[in-house]
Amino acid sequence: MNLILITSLLLCSCNLQENKGEDDKLNIITSFYPMYIATANIVDGVSDVTLECLASPEVGCLHDYQLTVKDMMKLENADIFVINGGGMESFLDKAISAYPALEIINASEHVLENHEHEHGSEEHEHNHDGEENPHIWVSVDLHIHQIEEIAEKLIQIDPTNKEKYEENAKNYIVELKEISEKMHETIENLPNKNIVTFHEAFYYFAEEFDLNVIAVIEREPGTSPSARDIAEIIDIVKANNVNAIFVEPEYSKTAANVIANETNVSVYELDPVTSGEFKKEAYIEIMTRNLEVLEEALK
C-alpha cells in the first residue's frame, strides 16, 4: 500500500504544473473542518475562488491522519493549502515534497508565537509528552487571530480580491468577538469551574474562559485509558468537587460513563468544532451550543 501511495504522489507531482492555470479560479484546499469554516467566511462571495476540504468532517482532528490517493488528487489541483499548524497536520512534509509549488497558509504560525511570548513558552507545552498543543481554533480569541492570519496571507497571494477578503474577515471577527463576550459574561459567573475533559482539545478554550481542567480522560488520542488511569481520575473528581465530565461527539463515552457512575457526576458533550455542516455559521453555532451546555453543567 505504501509503495502504491508513493508512486501516486510522484505521478501527481509530475502533473502539477500541467494542471495549473487550466482555469482562472484560485483553488483553495483546507486541511480539515475548522479551517474550512474559517476560510469559507473569508472568501465568501469571491467569485473566482473555489474552496474544498481535504479531510471529511467525520475524521475529526487529524491526529495520525494518513494522506490517501484521493487527497493527493485534491492537492494536485490546488493553488493554496490552508492548514491549522501547531503540529496538527503531521502529513504536511509529504504534501510539501510532492507539491513544492503549493502555497501553504499556516493559520497558527504567528498566533502561537505571540501567545507563547505573552504567556511564556514553558507554560504552553501542554501535551503530556511536551509537544505543542495544536487545538488553537477551540479558543475563540486565538481563532480570531487565525482568521487574521489566513486573510493576510490570502491578500498577499491574491491582492486582486484584497478588499473583499478584508471586509469578510472584519465582519466575521465582529461576530466572533460578540460570541466571545457573551461567553465571558456567562462563564465568569458560574460557581464551579473544575471540569474533566475527554482529551486535550479544550486546553486553550479553558485557559480563555478560566475553566480549570483537573483531569483528561484520554491523554493519547485514540487510546483508551487504562483501569489505573480511570481509578486515578475517579479519585481526582471526588477530591475536587467536580460538577461535570465533558466528552466530544466523535469519541466513545464508555470511560466517561464509568467515571460518572463511580462519582455521581453528570456527563455532558462539548464540541471542539471538528465536524458538522459545511456552512459559514457553523463555528459560532457550535460555540453557542457549547455555552448553553457549560451554563447547564456548571450552574
C-alpha positions as a printed NumPy array, in Angstrom:
array([[  0.   ,   0.   ,   0.   ],
       [  2.819,   2.43 ,   0.871],
       [  4.513,   1.755,  -2.484],
       [  1.259,   2.467,  -4.33 ],
       [  0.767,   5.71 ,  -2.433],
       [  4.338,   6.887,  -3.027],
       [  4.024,   6.139,  -6.748],
       [  0.769,   8.094,  -6.864],
       [  2.4  ,  11.055,  -5.123],
       [  5.184,  11.151,  -7.682],
       [  2.764,  10.965, -10.608],
       [  0.6  ,  13.717,  -9.139],
       [  3.644,  15.891,  -8.546],
       [  4.824,  15.482, -12.14 ],
       [  1.406,  16.57 , -13.447],
       [  1.068,  19.595, -11.156],
       [  2.442,  22.255, -13.484],
       [  0.387,  20.928, -16.408],
       [ -2.856,  21.288, -14.457],
       [ -2.117,  24.738, -13.005],
       [ -3.597,  27.561, -14.987],
       [ -6.217,  25.458, -16.761],
       [ -8.909,  27.645, -15.19 ],
       [ -8.936,  31.213, -13.947],
       [-10.025,  30.367, -10.434],
       [ -7.911,  30.304,  -7.295],
       [ -8.329,  26.791,  -5.925],
       [ -8.066,  26.587,  -2.125],
       [ -7.931,  23.375,  -0.098],
       [ -8.232,  23.374,   3.685],
       [ -6.844,  20.566,   5.814],
       [ -9.935,  19.862,   7.923],
       [-13.282,  21.166,   9.135],
       [-12.42 ,  24.186,  11.332],
       [-10.019,  25.545,   8.709],
       [-12.716,  25.15 ,   6.069],
       [-15.267,  27.124,   8.108],
       [-12.702,  29.854,   8.817],
       [-11.674,  30.192,   5.178],
       [-15.264,  29.989,   3.928],
       [-16.064,  33.145,   5.856],
       [-13.063,  34.987,   4.423],
       [-13.658,  34.041,   0.766],
       [-17.445,  34.359,   0.897],
       [-18.772,  35.97 ,  -2.276],
       [-15.421,  35.923,  -4.094],
       [-16.455,  34.502,  -7.446],
       [-13.04 ,  33.484,  -8.742],
       [-12.187,  31.299,  -5.729],
       [-13.077,  27.65 ,  -5.142],
       [-12.91 ,  26.074,  -1.698],
       [-12.725,  22.413,  -0.708],
       [-11.852,  20.465,   2.422],
       [ -9.227,  17.72 ,   2.313],
       [-10.47 ,  15.512,   5.166],
       [-14.129,  14.635,   5.544],
       [-15.868,  16.025,   8.668],
       [-16.189,  12.517,  10.098],
       [-12.404,  12.4  ,  10.58 ],
       [-12.461,  14.984,  13.367],
       [ -8.982,  16.039,  14.478],
       [ -6.14 ,  14.978,  12.204],
       [ -4.198,  13.007,  14.808],
       [ -2.165,  10.405,  12.885],
       [ -4.124,  11.147,   9.701],
       [ -2.661,   9.491,   6.606],
       [ -2.988,  11.053,   3.164],
       [ -4.9  ,   8.993,   0.625],
       [ -4.547,   8.947,  -3.141],
       [ -7.836,  10.891,  -3.288],
       [ -6.343,  13.536,  -1.009],
       [ -3.316,  13.889,  -3.258],
       [ -5.572,  14.314,  -6.276],
       [ -7.245,  17.228,  -4.481],
       [ -3.905,  18.812,  -3.662],
       [ -2.735,  18.296,  -7.234],
       [ -5.228,  20.887,  -8.465],
       [ -4.871,  23.267,  -5.521],
       [ -3.147,  26.639,  -5.533],
       [ -3.343,  27.179,  -1.764],
       [ -3.428,  24.761,   1.167],
       [ -4.778,  26.275,   4.415],
       [ -3.652,  24.356,   7.494],
       [ -4.157,  24.76 ,  11.225],
       [ -0.481,  24.236,  12.011],
       [  0.881,  23.725,  15.501],
       [  1.673,  20.112,  14.624],
       [ -1.884,  19.129,  13.702],
       [ -1.071,  18.184,  10.099],
       [  1.613,  15.56 ,  10.687],
       [  1.438,  14.598,   6.999],
       [  2.466,  18.074,   5.83 ],
       [  6.05 ,  17.209,   4.865],
       [  4.766,  14.575,   2.469],
       [  2.426,  17.055,   0.795],
       [  5.14 ,  19.701,   0.514],
       [  7.632,  17.282,  -1.014],
       [  5.046,  16.136,  -3.562],
       [  3.912,  19.663,  -4.428],
       [  6.737,  22.164,  -3.848],
       [  4.839,  24.931,  -5.679],
       [  1.788,  24.646,  -3.427],
       [  1.269,  27.787,  -1.306],
       [  0.858,  26.871,   2.383],
       [ -1.066,  29.155,   4.722],
       [ -0.341,  28.202,   8.325],
       [ -3.182,  29.73 ,  10.336],
       [ -1.309,  29.359,  13.627],
       [  2.157,  30.464,  12.576],
       [  2.282,  33.829,  14.318],
       [ -0.638,  33.059,  16.619],
       [  1.395,  30.578,  18.635],
       [  4.493,  32.757,  18.593],
       [  2.602,  35.725,  20.036],
       [  0.692,  33.575,  22.527],
       [  3.852,  31.973,  23.86 ],
       [  5.517,  35.384,  24.081],
       [  2.629,  36.689,  26.186],
       [  2.251,  33.645,  28.45 ],
       [  5.682,  32.011,  28.438],
       [  6.789,  29.122,  26.231],
       [  7.296,  26.645,  29.087],
       [  3.73 ,  27.126,  30.283],
       [  2.369,  26.216,  26.882],
       [  3.984,  22.859,  26.328],
       [  0.579,  21.366,  27.006],
       [  0.712,  17.759,  25.925],
       [  1.783,  15.   ,  28.248],
       [  4.875,  14.363,  26.134],
       [  5.88 ,  18.026,  25.908],
       [  4.679,  18.556,  22.35 ],
       [  2.768,  21.682,  21.376],
       [ -0.995,  21.5  ,  21.688],
       [ -2.416,  22.143,  18.191],
       [ -6.06 ,  22.79 ,  19.169],
       [ -5.7  ,  26.55 ,  18.737],
       [ -9.038,  27.136,  16.992],
       [-11.045,  25.926,  20.005],
       [-10.188,  29.195,  21.758],
       [-12.381,  31.901,  20.232],
       [ -9.762,  34.564,  20.886],
       [ -6.952,  32.583,  19.278],
       [ -9.238,  31.643,  16.403],
       [ -9.764,  35.339,  15.702],
       [ -6.006,  35.633,  15.247],
       [ -6.126,  32.631,  12.918],
       [ -8.732,  34.429,  10.812],
       [ -6.467,  37.463,  10.632],
       [ -3.52 ,  35.295,   9.615],
       [ -5.425,  33.49 ,   6.857],
       [ -6.843,  36.756,   5.487],
       [ -3.445,  38.45 ,   5.494],
       [ -1.797,  35.585,   3.625],
       [ -4.66 ,  35.356,   1.111],
       [ -4.262,  39.052,   0.374],
       [ -0.531,  38.578,  -0.224],
       [ -1.188,  35.723,  -2.65 ],
       [ -4.308,  37.182,  -4.277],
       [ -4.199,  41.004,  -3.96 ],
       [ -6.917,  41.357,  -6.622],
       [ -9.527,  40.386,  -4.014],
       [ -7.918,  42.308,  -1.156],
       [-10.926,  44.484,  -0.327],
       [-13.336,  41.548,  -0.196],
       [-11.015,  39.454,   1.98 ],
       [-10.555,  42.371,   4.375],
       [-14.262,  43.128,   4.556],
       [-15.231,  39.497,   5.12 ],
       [-12.572,  38.95 ,   7.776],
       [-13.553,  42.157,   9.584],
       [-17.24 ,  41.247,   9.628],
       [-16.589,  37.698,  10.784],
       [-14.261,  38.853,  13.55 ],
       [-17.02 ,  41.158,  14.821],
       [-19.316,  38.119,  15.095],
       [-16.628,  36.076,  16.848],
       [-15.955,  38.849,  19.346],
       [-19.672,  39.072,  20.107],
       [-19.951,  35.379,  20.959],
       [-16.697,  35.59 ,  22.925],
       [-18.021,  38.471,  25.027],
       [-21.267,  36.611,  25.652],
       [-19.346,  33.515,  26.736],
       [-17.118,  35.505,  29.08 ],
       [-20.102,  37.23 ,  30.694],
       [-21.853,  33.926,  31.307],
       [-18.971,  31.662,  32.253],
       [-17.266,  34.046,  34.658],
       [-20.37 ,  33.949,  36.873],
       [-20.597,  30.17 ,  37.036],
       [-19.815,  28.935,  40.562],
       [-17.83 ,  25.771,  39.875],
       [-15.21 ,  25.756,  37.126],
       [-13.474,  22.448,  37.875],
       [-14.017,  20.146,  34.894],
       [-12.844,  16.877,  33.375],
       [-12.431,  16.787,  29.592],
       [-12.168,  13.87 ,  27.23 ],
       [ -8.855,  14.827,  25.657],
       [ -6.669,  17.912,  25.419],
       [ -8.678,  19.718,  22.731],
       [-10.079,  22.193,  25.24 ],
       [ -6.892,  23.466,  26.886],
       [ -6.83 ,  26.853,  25.121],
       [-10.603,  27.131,  25.498],
       [-10.346,  26.504,  29.24 ],
       [ -7.493,  28.975,  29.514],
       [ -9.501,  31.671,  27.74 ],
       [-12.586,  31.267,  29.936],
       [-10.809,  30.491,  33.24 ],
       [-12.017,  26.91 ,  33.45 ],
       [ -9.9  ,  24.511,  35.484],
       [ -9.242,  21.222,  33.678],
       [ -8.278,  18.988,  36.569],
       [ -8.126,  15.743,  34.583],
       [ -8.106,  14.498,  30.985],
       [ -9.604,  11.087,  30.264],
       [ -7.74 ,  10.256,  27.066],
       [ -4.235,  11.743,  27.021],
       [ -3.285,   9.951,  23.828],
       [ -5.943,  10.429,  21.126],
       [ -7.389,   7.108,  20.021],
       [ -6.015,   5.219,  23.03 ],
       [ -8.449,   4.162,  25.738],
       [ -7.414,   4.932,  29.336],
       [ -6.305,   2.017,  31.465],
       [ -8.174,   0.845,  34.555],
       [ -5.497,   2.555,  36.635],
       [ -5.988,   5.821,  34.732],
       [ -9.727,   5.687,  35.321],
       [ -9.256,   4.951,  39.024],
       [ -6.941,   7.945,  39.359],
       [ -9.445,  10.233,  37.634],
       [-12.222,   8.97 ,  39.896],
       [-10.125,   9.924,  42.937],
       [ -9.384,  13.362,  41.442],
       [-13.056,  14.001,  40.695],
       [-14.115,  13.053,  44.211],
       [-11.441,  15.249,  45.779],
       [-12.103,  18.377,  43.698],
       [-15.844,  18.987,  43.745],
       [-16.245,  18.399,  40.01 ],
       [-19.693,  19.04 ,  38.574],
       [-19.238,  17.814,  35.028],
       [-17.363,  15.436,  32.772],
       [-17.202,  16.632,  29.187],
       [-16.99 ,  14.294,  26.216],
       [-16.743,  15.009,  22.484],
       [-19.122,  13.976,  19.692],
       [-16.643,  11.828,  17.757],
       [-15.388,   9.692,  20.641],
       [-16.704,   6.853,  22.762],
       [-18.309,   7.829,  26.058],
       [-17.59 ,   4.492,  27.762],
       [-14.746,   5.65 ,  30.022],
       [-16.56 ,   8.876,  30.9  ],
       [-19.683,   6.929,  31.864],
       [-17.652,   4.641,  34.131],
       [-16.195,   7.656,  35.922],
       [-19.623,   9.284,  36.136],
       [-21.191,   6.185,  37.664],
       [-18.494,   5.987,  40.334],
       [-18.639,   9.671,  41.231],
       [-22.279,  10.6  ,  40.643],
       [-21.137,  13.348,  38.256],
       [-23.057,  14.058,  35.059],
       [-21.632,  13.674,  31.539],
       [-22.088,  16.49 ,  29.034],
       [-20.986,  16.946,  25.449],
       [-18.698,  19.788,  24.36 ],
       [-17.986,  20.182,  20.666],
       [-14.425,  21.116,  19.592],
       [-15.691,  22.207,  16.149],
       [-14.099,  19.379,  14.201],
       [-17.179,  18.128,  12.369],
       [-20.553,  19.331,  11.158],
       [-22.228,  21.004,   8.231],
       [-20.136,  22.895,   5.71 ],
       [-21.703,  26.283,   6.353],
       [-20.211,  29.625,   7.358],
       [-22.217,  29.913,  10.571],
       [-21.072,  26.557,  11.956],
       [-18.323,  27.745,  14.322],
       [-20.496,  30.358,  16.031],
       [-23.481,  27.996,  16.214],
       [-21.345,  25.297,  17.85 ],
       [-19.811,  27.734,  20.334],
       [-23.295,  28.972,  21.209],
       [-24.363,  25.388,  21.966],
       [-21.166,  24.862,  23.996],
       [-22.053,  27.898,  26.082],
       [-25.535,  26.511,  26.766],
       [-24.002,  23.2  ,  27.827],
       [-21.477,  24.869,  30.144],
       [-24.172,  27.009,  31.74 ],
       [-26.288,  23.935,  32.428],
       [-23.378,  21.814,  33.661],
       [-21.643,  24.342,  35.925],
       [-24.546,  26.359,  37.288]])
